[in-house]
Amino acid sequence: MTETDQDLIWGLLEQSPQAQQKLLDGYGRDIFAQVARLVPGVENAEEVYQDVFVKVFRNIGQYDAQKSGLRTWLSRIAYNEAISFLRHKPQPFVYYEDRNGEIDRLTDAEVNETFGHANAETVQLIRAALKHLPPDERAIVTMFYYEEMSLKEIAYVTESIPTTVASKLSRTRKKLYKIIKMLQS
């Protein structure tokens, strides 16, 4: 942890408004983006975002720099708050379900062919396809690709292990591939 981060943590522990503002300025945009990718509707995302930082300010004493970086700890709180919100206020979603085991027959090469050519159309299709995933799968994809978190960091956020995250990410990429193909037809 850098000296600046240590000073920030000390300020947060002392409930300094300047430290709280510094945390919001430094991490707020990324945390809001993470929440907004999981929770539908700007008003809902803003509500969850506020809940995240209320929880952060109340529980800063529980932060352990030995277990994770500050950004990863914030992401874990944001993830848990978003999933909790979605459990208590379910939104109407239509999820893709693989009833015929087609996903298991896809090769990584087929999937990489679609994701490897990141042009504007592909990015738009991926964004549309993400809406058809359950929140936990959407979270893993967004953390890995949008937030560029490592498997270890994602495992910490989701309270899992890296191999499970890797497996779920692979399966979810295949599911996204099928959804994109359906959207294209």
Helices and strands as residue ranges (DSSP letters): H 3-13, H 17-38, H 42-59, G 60-62, H 70-88, H 102-105, H 108-115, H 120-130, H 135-141, I 142-146, H 151-158, H 162-184
